[in-house]
Amino acid sequence: MVNIDSLLQPYQRFGVHLGLERIQELLANLGNPHHQVPVIHVAGTNGKGSVCAYLSTVLTAAGYRVGRYTSPHLIDWTERICLNQQPIASATLTQLLLQVQAAIPEDSQDSPTQFEIITAAAWLYFAQQQVDIAIIEVGLGGRLDATNVCDRPLATIITSISREHWQVLGPTLADITTEKAGILKPNCPAILGPLPPEACHVVEKRIQQLDCPVIWVEPAVEMENGKRACYQGIEYPLPLPGQIQLTNSAIAIATLQTLVARGWHISPDAIASGMAQTTWRGRLQWTTWQGHRLLLDGAHNPAAAQALRHYVDTLNTPITWVVGILSTKDHADIFRALLRPSDRLYLVPVPDRSSAAPDTLEAIAREICPELAECFSYPNLATALDVAVSNSADEPDNLIVLCGSLYLVGYFLATDLVTD
């Protein structure tokens, strides 16, 4: 049987090529399945995944048939397309990809990208499954992203905005915000997390142009030492760790309230049950390596690194960082957010990706934080983790944190590196 990787591999060479013409033509050839799917569209720099997870889990608990499309995956392509929290079966995704492939004209002068192919498969699957609603995460930016083909979403969300993907979206925060605000639609409710002033200015102008009802979300109130939260009088469990989840969960609750106002049946019990069941792998995820506790987190941009640093600071424990970062990221700003004197830092390549060279990262880290207890480069992740555990043998409370790239976290989870 043809496997998923072999079907998608030929389209990888087209890279990131933003624009809606190819995906619109492809979907038209497939019968415009996206027109059959009610959608909540989610953009932002950080927090998109957990907001999608909260929404899809609560709506499933409320009895709806819920699609969820997110990216990237950690281990397997099937993670990206879920129905009621269950990843699509490999055989089903394979058949969908073949169907999408057959819809590409043989004489096409502008082939779809890999992301456009998998996005078309998601729309097709959700239409075939007759979902009540699909939670769709933007891949990159928003305005020209392949997910931005629905004219009348039920709601649009911008979780957060900071400087990322500037090579594609533009050099300034205003440029980046303009792209992300491209998902906003006329008269469609916009649910917005806290944004920097420069981003707020751009978004507010766009909202006025489109006459969008808008909800500016403030973080929920923490209860029971972070185990529960309260937003707008609604109390709920908070299963995902980190202070940032007070904002992400509040964004989800605010969005659910807009659905309730339009006649959707989402009871307080469904909210409590759904929130309690929410999981999101690779973000502040606890596991072990050779009997030593290990924290996994993507932390692939400065804002995410700041959130991770804030969380580990609450643990009041020595930190050993095992870090790999893609070549395109803000290495210096990530290190400024993460590193503190007396930390240990072990640098590794991100396998099978355009990785920053560990020795280059080492030089940057030593300049930014010269008072690190240790800072060394290693040829692979397993070696670095071995050294981290060995050097922590006399410090049982030392925390090892693997971060810097979701691809690195996915590699760890996909291989036999996991020991529990």
C-alpha positions in Angstrom: 0.0 0.0 0.0 1.2 3.5 -0.8 2.3 5.3 2.4 1.6 8.8 3.4 5.2 10.1 3.3 5.7 8.9 -0.2 2.5 10.6 -1.3 3.5 13.9 0.3 7.3 13.9 -0.4 7.1 15.1 -4.0 5.3 18.3 -2.9 7.9 19.2 -0.3 10.2 20.7 -2.9 7.7 23.5 -3.3 8.4 24.7 0.2 6.5 27.7 1.7 4.7 29.4 -1.1 1.9 31.5 0.3 -1.2 32.3 -1.8 -4.8 31.2 -2.2 -5.1 30.6 -5.9 -3.7 27.0 -5.8 -5.7 25.8 -2.9 -8.9 27.4 -4.2 -8.4 25.7 -7.6 -7.7 22.4 -5.9 -10.7 22.6 -3.6 -12.9 23.6 -6.6 -11.8 20.5 -8.4 -12.8 18.5 -5.3 -16.3 20.0 -5.2 -15.5 22.8 -2.7 -15.7 20.7 0.5 -14.7 23.7 2.6 -18.1 25.3 1.9 -19.8 22.4 3.7 -17.9 22.8 6.9 -18.7 25.3 9.7 -15.4 26.6 10.9 -13.6 28.3 13.8 -10.4 29.7 12.4 -7.4 30.2 14.8 -4.3 32.3 14.1 -1.5 33.6 16.3 2.1 33.2 17.2 1.7 31.0 20.2 -1.2 29.3 21.9 -3.0 28.2 18.7 -2.6 24.5 19.4 -3.9 24.5 23.0 -6.8 26.8 22.1 -7.7 24.3 19.3 -7.4 21.4 21.8 -9.7 23.1 24.4 -12.3 24.0 21.8 -12.4 20.6 20.1 -12.5 18.7 23.4 -15.3 20.8 24.9 -17.4 20.7 21.8 -17.0 16.9 21.6 -18.0 16.7 25.3 -21.1 18.7 24.4 -22.1 16.0 21.9 -21.0 17.6 18.6 -19.1 16.0 15.8 -15.9 17.9 15.7 -13.0 18.1 13.3 -9.7 19.5 14.2 -6.8 20.5 11.9 -3.5 21.5 13.3 0.2 21.7 12.4 2.9 20.6 12.6 2.6 17.1 13.7 5.0 15.7 16.3 5.3 12.1 15.1 2.8 11.2 12.4 0.9 13.0 9.7 -2.4 11.6 11.0 -2.1 13.8 14.2 -3.0 16.8 12.1 -6.5 15.7 11.2 -8.7 14.6 14.0 -12.4 13.7 14.5 -13.7 13.9 18.0 -10.0 13.9 19.3 -9.1 10.7 17.3 -6.5 11.0 14.6 -7.5 10.0 11.2 -6.7 6.4 10.2 -3.6 6.1 8.1 -5.5 4.2 5.4 -8.2 6.8 5.3 -5.6 9.7 5.0 -3.8 7.8 2.2 -7.1 7.4 0.2 -7.8 11.1 0.7 -4.4 12.1 -0.5 -4.8 10.0 -3.6 -8.1 11.7 -4.2 -6.5 15.1 -3.8 -3.6 14.2 -6.0 -6.0 13.1 -8.7 -7.7 16.5 -8.6 -4.4 18.3 -9.6 -4.5 18.9 -13.4 -1.7 17.1 -15.2 -0.8 20.3 -17.1 -0.7 22.5 -13.9 1.9 25.2 -14.1 1.9 25.9 -10.4 1.8 22.7 -8.3 0.2 22.8 -4.8 2.6 22.8 -1.9 2.8 20.0 0.6 0.8 22.0 3.1 -1.9 22.8 0.6 -2.2 19.1 -0.2 -2.7 18.0 3.4 -5.0 21.0 4.0 -7.2 20.0 1.1 -7.3 16.4 2.5 -8.5 17.8 5.8 -11.3 19.8 4.2 -12.3 16.8 2.2 -12.4 14.5 5.3 -14.4 16.9 7.4 -17.0 17.3 4.6 -17.2 13.6 4.1 -17.6 13.0 7.8 -20.3 15.7 8.0 -18.8 17.4 11.0 -20.9 19.9 12.9 -17.9 22.1 13.3 -14.2 22.1 12.4 -11.5 23.9 14.5 -8.9 25.0 11.9 -5.4 26.2 12.9 -3.6 28.6 10.5 -0.3 27.1 9.2 1.7 30.3 8.7 0.5 33.9 8.9 -3.2 34.0 8.0 -4.1 36.2 5.0 -2.5 34.0 2.4 -2.4 30.7 4.3 -4.1 27.7 2.7 -6.6 27.5 5.5 -8.0 31.0 4.8 -10.5 29.9 2.2 -13.7 30.1 4.2 -15.7 33.3 3.8 -18.0 33.0 6.8 -16.4 31.3 9.7 -18.4 31.0 12.9 -15.6 32.9 14.7 -12.0 33.9 14.2 -9.3 33.9 16.9 -6.0 35.6 17.2 -4.3 34.1 20.3 -1.1 36.2 20.4 1.3 38.0 18.2 5.1 38.3 18.4 8.0 38.4 16.0 8.2 35.1 14.1 8.5 34.0 10.4 9.6 37.5 9.6 11.4 36.1 6.5 8.0 35.4 5.0 5.5 37.7 6.8 7.6 40.9 6.9 10.2 42.4 9.1 8.0 44.4 11.5 5.4 43.5 14.1 2.9 45.5 12.1 3.7 43.5 9.0 3.2 40.2 10.8 0.0 41.4 12.4 -1.4 42.5 9.0 -0.9 38.9 7.8 -2.5 37.3 10.8 -5.4 39.7 10.9 -6.1 38.6 7.3 -8.3 35.8 8.7 -10.8 38.3 10.1 -14.0 38.4 8.1 -16.9 41.0 7.7 -19.4 40.8 10.6 -17.7 37.6 12.0 -17.0 37.6 15.7 -13.3 38.1 16.4 -11.9 36.8 19.7 -8.5 38.3 20.5 -5.9 37.6 23.1 -3.7 40.3 24.7 -1.6 41.8 21.9 1.3 44.3 21.9 0.3 47.9 21.2 1.7 47.9 17.7 -0.3 44.8 16.9 -3.5 46.2 18.6 -3.4 49.3 16.3 -3.3 47.1 13.2 -6.0 44.7 14.4 -8.3 47.5 15.6 -8.1 49.2 12.2 -8.9 46.0 10.4 -11.9 45.3 12.8 -13.3 48.8 12.0 -13.0 48.1 8.3 -14.8 44.8 8.5 -17.3 45.8 11.3 -16.4 42.7 13.3 -18.0 42.1 16.7 -14.9 41.8 18.9 -14.0 40.3 22.3 -10.7 41.3 23.8 -9.9 38.5 26.2 -8.2 39.1 29.5 -6.5 36.1 31.3 -8.7 33.9 33.5 -8.4 34.1 37.2 -6.2 31.3 38.7 -7.8 29.1 41.3 -6.5 26.2 43.4 -2.8 26.8 42.6 -3.3 26.7 38.9 -5.5 23.5 38.9 -8.7 25.5 38.1 -9.5 28.8 36.6 -12.5 31.2 36.3 -13.4 33.3 33.3 -16.5 35.5 33.1 -18.1 33.6 36.0 -17.4 30.2 34.4 -15.2 27.9 36.5 -13.3 25.0 34.9 -10.4 22.6 35.4 -7.1 23.7 33.9 -5.2 20.6 32.9 -2.4 22.2 30.9 0.4 23.7 32.9 1.9 27.2 32.6 0.6 30.7 33.3 -0.1 31.2 29.6 -2.9 28.7 29.9 -4.9 31.3 31.8 -5.0 33.3 28.6 -5.4 30.4 26.2 -8.2 28.8 28.2 -10.0 32.1 28.5 -9.8 32.6 24.7 -11.4 29.2 24.3 -14.2 29.9 26.8 -14.9 33.3 25.2 -15.2 31.6 21.8 -17.6 29.0 23.2 -19.7 31.7 24.7 -20.1 33.3 21.2 -21.4 29.9 20.0 -23.8 29.6 22.9 -25.2 33.1 22.1 -26.0 31.7 18.6 -27.9 28.7 19.9 -25.2 26.1 20.3 -25.8 23.8 23.3 -22.7 23.8 25.5 -23.5 23.2 29.1 -21.3 24.1 32.1 -20.9 20.3 32.6 -19.6 19.9 29.0 -17.2 22.8 29.6 -15.9 21.3 32.8 -15.7 17.8 31.3 -14.0 18.9 28.1 -11.5 21.2 29.7 -10.5 18.4 32.2 -9.9 16.0 29.3 -7.8 18.4 27.2 -4.3 17.3 26.3 -1.7 18.8 24.1 1.6 16.9 23.6 5.0 18.6 23.3 4.1 21.6 25.3 5.1 21.5 29.0 4.9 17.8 28.8 6.4 15.7 31.6 8.2 12.4 30.9 11.3 10.6 32.0 14.7 9.7 30.5 16.7 6.9 32.2 14.7 7.4 35.4 15.3 11.1 35.5 12.4 13.5 35.1 12.3 15.4 31.8 10.2 18.4 30.6 9.4 18.7 26.9 8.4 22.0 25.3 8.7 23.3 21.8 9.8 26.8 22.9 10.7 27.6 19.3 10.4 31.4 19.4 11.2 34.1 22.0 7.7 34.4 23.4 7.3 30.7 23.8 10.8 30.6 25.5 9.7 33.3 27.9 6.6 31.3 28.8 8.7 28.2 29.4 11.2 30.1 31.5 8.3 31.5 33.6 7.0 28.0 34.2 10.4 26.5 35.2 11.0 29.4 37.5 8.0 28.4 39.5 9.6 25.0 40.2 12.6 26.5 42.0 15.0 23.9 40.8 18.4 23.8 39.0 17.9 23.6 35.2 19.8 21.7 32.5 18.7 22.7 29.0 19.0 20.4 26.1 18.3 22.6 23.1 18.2 22.3 19.3 16.9 25.2 17.2 16.1 25.6 13.5 18.4 27.8 11.5 15.6 30.3 10.7 14.8 31.1 14.3 15.8 34.1 16.6 18.6 32.2 18.4 19.8 35.1 20.5 16.4 36.2 21.6 15.4 32.6 22.5 18.6 32.3 24.7 17.9 35.7 26.3 14.5 34.4 27.4 15.7 30.9 28.5 19.1 31.2 30.1 20.1 32.3 33.6 23.5 32.1 35.4 24.3 28.6 36.8 22.1 26.9 34.2 23.6 24.1 32.2 23.2 24.1 28.4 23.7 21.2 26.0 23.2 22.0 22.3 22.2 19.5 19.7 21.2 19.5 16.0 17.5 19.1 15.0 17.5 15.9 13.0 16.4 16.0 9.3 15.7 19.7 9.4 17.5 22.9 8.6 19.1 23.0 12.0 21.4 25.7 13.5 24.8 24.3 14.0 25.3 23.5 17.7 28.7 25.1 17.9 27.3 28.3 16.4 24.5 28.2 19.1 27.2 27.6 21.7 29.0 30.7 20.8 25.8 32.8 20.9 24.8 31.4 24.3 28.2 32.0 25.9 28.1 35.6 24.8 24.6 36.2 26.1 24.9 34.3 29.4 28.7 33.9 30.2 27.9 32.7 33.7 26.4 29.4 32.6 27.6 26.5 34.7 28.2 24.5 31.5 27.7 25.1 27.8 28.7 22.3 25.4 27.7 21.0 21.9 26.9 17.4 21.2 26.5 15.5 17.9 23.1 14.1 18.7 20.2 14.2 21.2 20.8 10.8 22.8 24.4 11.8 23.7 23.4 15.1 25.2 20.6 13.5 27.3 23.1 10.8 28.6 25.5 13.6 29.7 22.7 15.6 31.2 21.5 12.6 33.3 25.1 11.7 34.3 25.9 15.2 35.4 22.6 15.4 37.4 23.3 12.2 39.3 24.4 14.1 42.4 21.5 16.6 42.1 18.2 14.6 42.2 16.2 17.8 42.0 17.9 19.0 38.8 15.4 19.4 36.0 16.3 18.5 32.4 14.4 20.5 29.8 14.3 19.5 26.2 13.2 22.4 24.0 14.0 24.8 21.1 12.0 23.0 18.4 8.8 21.0 18.1 10.6 18.9 15.5 13.2 18.0 18.1 10.5 17.1 20.6 8.7 15.1 18.0 12.0 13.2 17.2 12.4 12.4 20.9 8.8 11.1 21.1 9.0 9.2 17.8 12.2 7.2 18.6 13.1 4.8 21.3 14.5 7.6 23.3 11.3 7.6 25.4 11.8 5.4 28.5 8.5 5.4 30.2 
